[in-house]
Amino acid sequence: MVIIDFLKSTKNEKLLEEIDLSLKKYFKTYTIYGFTKMGLFELSIKRRGESLRKKLKEKELIN
């Protein structure tokens, strides 16, 4: 889950369009939830590959 605060933006629709176009370039699976009543922008991106925890354990950076 990603949450972004755009600090009182008045161009929410344009932001939504630009974010959607950008996400399409890099991710196949994502969901845009839009702006909350508090003005925060929410989206989720499906994780690909192994978990970060597993990779850090393999490199012996964590136990």
PDB file of N, CA, C and O in Angstrom:
ATOM      1  N   MET A   1       0.850  -1.175   0.000  1.00  0.00           N
ATOM      2  CA  MET A   1       0.000   0.000   0.000  1.00  0.00           C
ATOM      3  C   MET A   1       0.892   1.233   0.000  1.00  0.00           C
ATOM      4  O   MET A   1       1.866   1.314   0.749  1.00  0.00           O
ATOM      5  N   VAL A   2       0.554   2.163  -0.827  1.00  0.00           N
ATOM      6  CA  VAL A   2       1.294   3.421  -0.919  1.00  0.00           C
ATOM      7  C   VAL A   2       0.311   4.551  -0.640  1.00  0.00           C
ATOM      8  O   VAL A   2      -0.795   4.574  -1.180  1.00  0.00           O
ATOM      9  N   ILE A   3       0.730   5.492   0.213  1.00  0.00           N
ATOM     10  CA  ILE A   3      -0.095   6.658   0.507  1.00  0.00           C
ATOM     11  C   ILE A   3       0.748   7.894   0.267  1.00  0.00           C
ATOM     12  O   ILE A   3       1.873   7.988   0.757  1.00  0.00           O
ATOM     13  N   ILE A   4       0.205   8.850  -0.490  1.00  0.00           N
ATOM     14  CA  ILE A   4       0.933  10.075  -0.832  1.00  0.00           C
ATOM     15  C   ILE A   4       0.097  11.276  -0.418  1.00  0.00           C
ATOM     16  O   ILE A   4      -1.112  11.308  -0.650  1.00  0.00           O
ATOM     17  N   ASP A   5       0.745  12.265   0.197  1.00  0.00           N
ATOM     18  CA  ASP A   5       0.074  13.505   0.567  1.00  0.00           C
ATOM     19  C   ASP A   5       0.531  14.596  -0.402  1.00  0.00           C
ATOM     20  O   ASP A   5       1.698  14.986  -0.387  1.00  0.00           O
ATOM     21  N   PHE A   6      -0.376  15.087  -1.239  1.00  0.00           N
ATOM     22  CA  PHE A   6      -0.031  16.103  -2.223  1.00  0.00           C
ATOM     23  C   PHE A   6      -0.245  17.532  -1.722  1.00  0.00           C
ATOM     24  O   PHE A   6      -0.190  18.473  -2.513  1.00  0.00           O
ATOM     25  N   LEU A   7      -0.483  17.706  -0.438  1.00  0.00           N
ATOM     26  CA  LEU A   7      -0.592  19.027   0.169  1.00  0.00           C
ATOM     27  C   LEU A   7      -1.568  19.970  -0.543  1.00  0.00           C
ATOM     28  O   LEU A   7      -1.159  20.891  -1.249  1.00  0.00           O
ATOM     29  N   LYS A   8      -2.821  19.728  -0.349  1.00  0.00           N
ATOM     30  CA  LYS A   8      -3.909  20.586  -0.843  1.00  0.00           C
ATOM     31  C   LYS A   8      -3.851  20.836  -2.346  1.00  0.00           C
ATOM     32  O   LYS A   8      -3.876  21.987  -2.784  1.00  0.00           O
ATOM     33  N   SER A   9      -3.777  19.795  -3.118  1.00  0.00           N
ATOM     34  CA  SER A   9      -3.769  19.925  -4.560  1.00  0.00           C
ATOM     35  C   SER A   9      -5.164  20.253  -5.074  1.00  0.00           C
ATOM     36  O   SER A   9      -6.160  19.720  -4.584  1.00  0.00           O
ATOM     37  N   THR A  10      -5.222  21.123  -6.051  1.00  0.00           N
ATOM     38  CA  THR A  10      -6.504  21.459  -6.671  1.00  0.00           C
ATOM     39  C   THR A  10      -6.671  20.742  -8.016  1.00  0.00           C
ATOM     40  O   THR A  10      -7.712  20.860  -8.663  1.00  0.00           O
ATOM     41  N   LYS A  11      -5.641  20.000  -8.429  1.00  0.00           N
ATOM     42  CA  LYS A  11      -5.673  19.322  -9.719  1.00  0.00           C
ATOM     43  C   LYS A  11      -5.648  17.814  -9.523  1.00  0.00           C
ATOM     44  O   LYS A  11      -4.837  17.113 -10.129  1.00  0.00           O
ATOM     45  N   ASN A  12      -6.538  17.322  -8.674  1.00  0.00           N
ATOM     46  CA  ASN A  12      -6.553  15.901  -8.337  1.00  0.00           C
ATOM     47  C   ASN A  12      -6.818  15.003  -9.534  1.00  0.00           C
ATOM     48  O   ASN A  12      -6.208  13.939  -9.643  1.00  0.00           O
ATOM     49  N   GLU A  13      -7.691  15.392 -10.418  1.00  0.00           N
ATOM     50  CA  GLU A  13      -8.000  14.566 -11.588  1.00  0.00           C
ATOM     51  C   GLU A  13      -6.779  14.438 -12.496  1.00  0.00           C
ATOM     52  O   GLU A  13      -6.495  13.351 -13.001  1.00  0.00           O
ATOM     53  N   LYS A  14      -6.062  15.525 -12.705  1.00  0.00           N
ATOM     54  CA  LYS A  14      -4.858  15.492 -13.546  1.00  0.00           C
ATOM     55  C   LYS A  14      -3.785  14.624 -12.887  1.00  0.00           C
ATOM     56  O   LYS A  14      -3.114  13.847 -13.567  1.00  0.00           O
ATOM     57  N   LEU A  15      -3.619  14.751 -11.573  1.00  0.00           N
ATOM     58  CA  LEU A  15      -2.671  13.909 -10.842  1.00  0.00           C
ATOM     59  C   LEU A  15      -3.016  12.438 -11.011  1.00  0.00           C
ATOM     60  O   LEU A  15      -2.138  11.612 -11.263  1.00  0.00           O
ATOM     61  N   LEU A  16      -4.291  12.117 -10.873  1.00  0.00           N
ATOM     62  CA  LEU A  16      -4.748  10.742 -10.999  1.00  0.00           C
ATOM     63  C   LEU A  16      -4.418  10.186 -12.384  1.00  0.00           C
ATOM     64  O   LEU A  16      -3.950   9.053 -12.499  1.00  0.00           O
ATOM     65  N   GLU A  17      -4.655  10.965 -13.424  1.00  0.00           N
ATOM     66  CA  GLU A  17      -4.351  10.531 -14.794  1.00  0.00           C
ATOM     67  C   GLU A  17      -2.856  10.303 -14.994  1.00  0.00           C
ATOM     68  O   GLU A  17      -2.457   9.302 -15.591  1.00  0.00           O
ATOM     69  N   GLU A  18      -2.034  11.214 -14.505  1.00  0.00           N
ATOM     70  CA  GLU A  18      -0.581  11.109 -14.680  1.00  0.00           C
ATOM     71  C   GLU A  18      -0.010   9.926 -13.907  1.00  0.00           C
ATOM     72  O   GLU A  18       0.865   9.221 -14.409  1.00  0.00           O
ATOM     73  N   ILE A  19      -0.497   9.706 -12.696  1.00  0.00           N
ATOM     74  CA  ILE A  19      -0.035   8.572 -11.902  1.00  0.00           C
ATOM     75  C   ILE A  19      -0.427   7.269 -12.592  1.00  0.00           C
ATOM     76  O   ILE A  19       0.377   6.340 -12.665  1.00  0.00           O
ATOM     77  N   ASP A  20      -1.636   7.197 -13.091  1.00  0.00           N
ATOM     78  CA  ASP A  20      -2.088   5.994 -13.791  1.00  0.00           C
ATOM     79  C   ASP A  20      -1.216   5.707 -15.011  1.00  0.00           C
ATOM     80  O   ASP A  20      -0.830   4.560 -15.235  1.00  0.00           O
ATOM     81  N   LEU A  21      -0.904   6.727 -15.799  1.00  0.00           N
ATOM     82  CA  LEU A  21      -0.048   6.549 -16.971  1.00  0.00           C
ATOM     83  C   LEU A  21       1.350   6.061 -16.563  1.00  0.00           C
ATOM     84  O   LEU A  21       1.919   5.186 -17.215  1.00  0.00           O
ATOM     85  N   SER A  22       1.888   6.619 -15.502  1.00  0.00           N
ATOM     86  CA  SER A  22       3.219   6.224 -15.033  1.00  0.00           C
ATOM     87  C   SER A  22       3.226   4.794 -14.512  1.00  0.00           C
ATOM     88  O   SER A  22       4.153   4.035 -14.797  1.00  0.00           O
ATOM     89  N   LEU A  23       2.210   4.424 -13.758  1.00  0.00           N
ATOM     90  CA  LEU A  23       2.151   3.073 -13.210  1.00  0.00           C
ATOM     91  C   LEU A  23       2.053   2.026 -14.313  1.00  0.00           C
ATOM     92  O   LEU A  23       2.627   0.943 -14.198  1.00  0.00           O
ATOM     93  N   LYS A  24       1.332   2.342 -15.372  1.00  0.00           N
ATOM     94  CA  LYS A  24       1.175   1.404 -16.482  1.00  0.00           C
ATOM     95  C   LYS A  24       2.516   1.044 -17.121  1.00  0.00           C
ATOM     96  O   LYS A  24       2.672  -0.053 -17.659  1.00  0.00           O
ATOM     97  N   LYS A  25       3.483   1.961 -17.066  1.00  0.00           N
ATOM     98  CA  LYS A  25       4.799   1.718 -17.654  1.00  0.00           C
ATOM     99  C   LYS A  25       5.584   0.671 -16.864  1.00  0.00           C
ATOM    100  O   LYS A  25       6.371  -0.077 -17.445  1.00  0.00           O
ATOM    101  N   TYR A  26       5.379   0.611 -15.553  1.00  0.00           N
ATOM    102  CA  TYR A  26       6.248  -0.188 -14.697  1.00  0.00           C
ATOM    103  C   TYR A  26       5.582  -1.390 -14.029  1.00  0.00           C
ATOM    104  O   TYR A  26       6.270  -2.329 -13.628  1.00  0.00           O
ATOM    105  N   PHE A  27       4.259  -1.373 -13.906  1.00  0.00           N
ATOM    106  CA  PHE A  27       3.579  -2.431 -13.171  1.00  0.00           C
ATOM    107  C   PHE A  27       2.410  -2.978 -13.971  1.00  0.00           C
ATOM    108  O   PHE A  27       1.701  -2.240 -14.656  1.00  0.00           O
ATOM    109  N   LYS A  28       2.222  -4.298 -13.868  1.00  0.00           N
ATOM    110  CA  LYS A  28       1.080  -4.930 -14.534  1.00  0.00           C
ATOM    111  C   LYS A  28      -0.149  -4.918 -13.635  1.00  0.00           C
ATOM    112  O   LYS A  28      -1.273  -4.747 -14.107  1.00  0.00           O
ATOM    113  N   THR A  29       0.075  -5.103 -12.333  1.00  0.00           N
ATOM    114  CA  THR A  29      -1.050  -5.206 -11.405  1.00  0.00           C
ATOM    115  C   THR A  29      -0.952  -4.127 -10.333  1.00  0.00           C
ATOM    116  O   THR A  29      -0.029  -4.125  -9.518  1.00  0.00           O
ATOM    117  N   TYR A  30      -1.899  -3.227 -10.347  1.00  0.00           N
ATOM    118  CA  TYR A  30      -1.988  -2.183  -9.318  1.00  0.00           C
ATOM    119  C   TYR A  30      -3.439  -1.743  -9.199  1.00  0.00           C
ATOM    120  O   TYR A  30      -4.244  -1.951 -10.108  1.00  0.00           O
ATOM    121  N   THR A  31      -3.756  -1.139  -8.079  1.00  0.00           N
ATOM    122  CA  THR A  31      -5.101  -0.622  -7.859  1.00  0.00           C
ATOM    123  C   THR A  31      -4.990   0.799  -7.337  1.00  0.00           C
ATOM    124  O   THR A  31      -4.291   1.050  -6.355  1.00  0.00           O
ATOM    125  N   ILE A  32      -5.669   1.722  -7.981  1.00  0.00           N
ATOM    126  CA  ILE A  32      -5.706   3.105  -7.517  1.00  0.00           C
ATOM    127  C   ILE A  32      -7.014   3.299  -6.764  1.00  0.00           C
ATOM    128  O   ILE A  32      -8.097   3.096  -7.314  1.00  0.00           O
ATOM    129  N   TYR A  33      -6.901   3.693  -5.506  1.00  0.00           N
ATOM    130  CA  TYR A  33      -8.084   3.938  -4.686  1.00  0.00           C
ATOM    131  C   TYR A  33      -8.511   5.399  -4.742  1.00  0.00           C
ATOM    132  O   TYR A  33      -9.656   5.725  -4.426  1.00  0.00           O
ATOM    133  N   GLY A  34      -7.602   6.276  -5.138  1.00  0.00           N
ATOM    134  CA  GLY A  34      -7.926   7.691  -5.263  1.00  0.00           C
ATOM    135  C   GLY A  34      -7.645   8.467  -4.002  1.00  0.00           C
ATOM    136  O   GLY A  34      -6.837   8.057  -3.169  1.00  0.00           O
ATOM    137  N   PHE A  35      -8.319   9.594  -3.867  1.00  0.00           N
ATOM    138  CA  PHE A  35      -8.078  10.496  -2.749  1.00  0.00           C
ATOM    139  C   PHE A  35      -9.055  10.222  -1.613  1.00  0.00           C
ATOM    140  O   PHE A  35     -10.248  10.013  -1.834  1.00  0.00           O
ATOM    141  N   THR A  36      -8.526  10.228  -0.394  1.00  0.00           N
ATOM    142  CA  THR A  36      -9.368  10.065   0.789  1.00  0.00           C
ATOM    143  C   THR A  36     -10.005  11.404   1.135  1.00  0.00           C
ATOM    144  O   THR A  36      -9.690  12.421   0.518  1.00  0.00           O
ATOM    145  N   LYS A  37     -10.891  11.407   2.108  1.00  0.00           N
ATOM    146  CA  LYS A  37     -11.512  12.651   2.566  1.00  0.00           C
ATOM    147  C   LYS A  37     -10.494  13.614   3.168  1.00  0.00           C
ATOM    148  O   LYS A  37     -10.712  14.825   3.211  1.00  0.00           O
ATOM    149  N   MET A  38      -9.379  13.051   3.632  1.00  0.00           N
ATOM    150  CA  MET A  38      -8.314  13.884   4.207  1.00  0.00           C
ATOM    151  C   MET A  38      -7.321  14.362   3.146  1.00  0.00           C
ATOM    152  O   MET A  38      -6.360  15.057   3.478  1.00  0.00           O
ATOM    153  N   GLY A  39      -7.532  14.004   1.884  1.00  0.00           N
ATOM    154  CA  GLY A  39      -6.692  14.467   0.796  1.00  0.00           C
ATOM    155  C   GLY A  39      -5.480  13.601   0.509  1.00  0.00           C
ATOM    156  O   GLY A  39      -4.608  13.998  -0.264  1.00  0.00           O
ATOM    157  N   LEU A  40      -5.409  12.424   1.118  1.00  0.00           N
ATOM    158  CA  LEU A  40      -4.304  11.514   0.846  1.00  0.00           C
ATOM    159  C   LEU A  40      -4.633  10.651  -0.362  1.00  0.00           C
ATOM    160  O   LEU A  40      -5.781  10.247  -0.547  1.00  0.00           O
ATOM    161  N   PHE A  41      -3.636  10.371  -1.177  1.00  0.00           N
ATOM    162  CA  PHE A  41      -3.808   9.546  -2.365  1.00  0.00           C
ATOM    163  C   PHE A  41      -3.372   8.132  -2.032  1.00  0.00           C
ATOM    164  O   PHE A  41      -2.268   7.927  -1.527  1.00  0.00           O
ATOM    165  N   GLU A  42      -4.234   7.144  -2.310  1.00  0.00           N
ATOM    166  CA  GLU A  42      -3.946   5.757  -1.954  1.00  0.00           C
ATOM    167  C   GLU A  42      -3.907   4.872  -3.194  1.00  0.00           C
ATOM    168  O   GLU A  42      -4.720   5.006  -4.109  1.00  0.00           O
ATOM    169  N   LEU A  43      -2.923   3.953  -3.192  1.00  0.00           N
ATOM    170  CA  LEU A  43      -2.854   2.949  -4.234  1.00  0.00           C
ATOM    171  C   LEU A  43      -2.121   1.732  -3.680  1.00  0.00           C
ATOM    172  O   LEU A  43      -1.403   1.829  -2.685  1.00  0.00           O
ATOM    173  N   SER A  44      -2.306   0.604  -4.324  1.00  0.00           N
ATOM    174  CA  SER A  44      -1.562  -0.593  -3.951  1.00  0.00           C
ATOM    175  C   SER A  44      -0.949  -1.187  -5.215  1.00  0.00           C
ATOM    176  O   SER A  44      -1.520  -1.123  -6.304  1.00  0.00           O
ATOM    177  N   ILE A  45       0.243  -1.771  -5.027  1.00  0.00           N
ATOM    178  CA  ILE A  45       0.967  -2.381  -6.129  1.00  0.00           C
ATOM    179  C   ILE A  45       1.288  -3.819  -5.732  1.00  0.00           C
ATOM    180  O   ILE A  45       1.837  -4.066  -4.658  1.00  0.00           O
ATOM    181  N   LYS A  46       0.944  -4.758  -6.597  1.00  0.00           N
ATOM    182  CA  LYS A  46       1.204  -6.162  -6.292  1.00  0.00           C
ATOM    183  C   LYS A  46       2.704  -6.425  -6.319  1.00  0.00           C
ATOM    184  O   LYS A  46       3.401  -6.068  -7.269  1.00  0.00           O
ATOM    185  N   ARG A  47       3.181  -7.058  -5.255  1.00  0.00           N
ATOM    186  CA  ARG A  47       4.595  -7.381  -5.162  1.00  0.00           C
ATOM    187  C   ARG A  47       4.945  -8.483  -6.150  1.00  0.00           C
ATOM    188  O   ARG A  47       4.178  -9.427  -6.339  1.00  0.00           O
ATOM    189  N   ARG A  48       6.102  -8.358  -6.774  1.00  0.00           N
ATOM    190  CA  ARG A  48       6.604  -9.376  -7.679  1.00  0.00           C
ATOM    191  C   ARG A  48       7.881  -9.948  -7.087  1.00  0.00           C
ATOM    192  O   ARG A  48       8.652  -9.233  -6.447  1.00  0.00           O
ATOM    193  N   GLY A  49       8.099 -11.213  -7.298  1.00  0.00           N
ATOM    194  CA  GLY A  49       9.345 -11.824  -6.860  1.00  0.00           C
ATOM    195  C   GLY A  49       9.339 -12.204  -5.392  1.00  0.00           C
ATOM    196  O   GLY A  49       8.297 -12.241  -4.738  1.00  0.00           O
ATOM    197  N   GLU A  50      10.535 -12.484  -4.895  1.00  0.00           N
ATOM    198  CA  GLU A  50      10.697 -12.926  -3.519  1.00  0.00           C
ATOM    199  C   GLU A  50      10.519 -11.765  -2.556  1.00  0.00           C
ATOM    200  O   GLU A  50      10.603 -10.596  -2.933  1.00  0.00           O
ATOM    201  N   SER A  51      10.270 -12.122  -1.300  1.00  0.00           N
ATOM    202  CA  SER A  51      10.087 -11.090  -0.294  1.00  0.00           C
ATOM    203  C   SER A  51      11.428 -10.449   0.070  1.00  0.00           C
ATOM    204  O   SER A  51      12.481 -11.068  -0.083  1.00  0.00           O
ATOM    205  N   LEU A  52      11.380  -9.239   0.539  1.00  0.00           N
ATOM    206  CA  LEU A  52      12.570  -8.527   0.974  1.00  0.00           C
ATOM    207  C   LEU A  52      13.232  -9.267   2.134  1.00  0.00           C
ATOM    208  O   LEU A  52      14.458  -9.354   2.198  1.00  0.00           O
ATOM    209  N   ARG A  53      12.428  -9.796   3.043  1.00  0.00           N
ATOM    210  CA  ARG A  53      12.962 -10.535   4.185  1.00  0.00           C
ATOM    211  C   ARG A  53      13.831 -11.704   3.720  1.00  0.00           C
ATOM    212  O   ARG A  53      14.920 -11.915   4.253  1.00  0.00           O
ATOM    213  N   LYS A  54      13.359 -12.457   2.737  1.00  0.00           N
ATOM    214  CA  LYS A  54      14.105 -13.613   2.239  1.00  0.00           C
ATOM    215  C   LYS A  54      15.431 -13.183   1.617  1.00  0.00           C
ATOM    216  O   LYS A  54      16.464 -13.811   1.852  1.00  0.00           O
ATOM    217  N   LYS A  55      15.402 -12.125   0.833  1.00  0.00           N
ATOM    218  CA  LYS A  55      16.623 -11.643   0.200  1.00  0.00           C
ATOM    219  C   LYS A  55      17.632 -11.143   1.230  1.00  0.00           C
ATOM    220  O   LYS A  55      18.830 -11.381   1.077  1.00  0.00           O
ATOM    221  N   LEU A  56      17.174 -10.457   2.269  1.00  0.00           N
ATOM    222  CA  LEU A  56      18.078  -9.975   3.310  1.00  0.00           C
ATOM    223  C   LEU A  56      18.674 -11.134   4.100  1.00  0.00           C
ATOM    224  O   LEU A  56      19.842 -11.083   4.484  1.00  0.00           O
ATOM    225  N   LYS A  57      17.883 -12.180   4.348  1.00  0.00           N
ATOM    226  CA  LYS A  57      18.403 -13.365   5.040  1.00  0.00           C
ATOM    227  C   LYS A  57      19.469 -14.062   4.198  1.00  0.00           C
ATOM    228  O   LYS A  57      20.487 -14.500   4.734  1.00  0.00           O
ATOM    229  N   GLU A  58      19.251 -14.169   2.895  1.00  0.00           N
ATOM    230  CA  GLU A  58      20.228 -14.816   2.012  1.00  0.00           C
ATOM    231  C   GLU A  58      21.558 -14.075   2.031  1.00  0.00           C
ATOM    232  O   GLU A  58      22.614 -14.700   1.936  1.00  0.00           O
ATOM    233  N   LYS A  59      21.521 -12.752   2.152  1.00  0.00           N
ATOM    234  CA  LYS A  59      22.741 -11.957   2.192  1.00  0.00           C
ATOM    235  C   LYS A  59      23.288 -11.804   3.614  1.00  0.00           C
ATOM    236  O   LYS A  59      24.257 -11.084   3.852  1.00  0.00           O
ATOM    237  N   GLU A  60      22.632 -12.508   4.559  1.00  0.00           N
ATOM    238  CA  GLU A  60      23.007 -12.507   5.969  1.00  0.00           C
ATOM    239  C   GLU A  60      23.013 -11.107   6.578  1.00  0.00           C
ATOM    240  O   GLU A  60      23.845 -10.788   7.427  1.00  0.00           O
ATOM    241  N   LEU A  61      22.076 -10.285   6.132  1.00  0.00           N
ATOM    242  CA  LEU A  61      21.939  -8.941   6.688  1.00  0.00           C
ATOM    243  C   LEU A  61      20.959  -8.915   7.870  1.00  0.00           C
ATOM    244  O   LEU A  61      20.965  -7.985   8.677  1.00  0.00           O
ATOM    245  N   ILE A  62      20.112  -9.965   7.954  1.00  0.00           N
ATOM    246  CA  ILE A  62      19.234 -10.154   9.101  1.00  0.00           C
ATOM    247  C   ILE A  62      19.221 -11.631   9.438  1.00  0.00           C
ATOM    248  O   ILE A  62      19.646 -12.466   8.640  1.00  0.00           O
ATOM    249  N   ASN A  63      18.724 -11.952  10.642  1.00  0.00           N
ATOM    250  CA  ASN A  63      18.619 -13.353  11.081  1.00  0.00           C
ATOM    251  C   ASN A  63      17.303 -13.948  10.691  1.00  0.00           C
ATOM    252  O   ASN A  63      17.044 -15.117  10.979  1.00  0.00           O
TER     253      ASN A  63
END
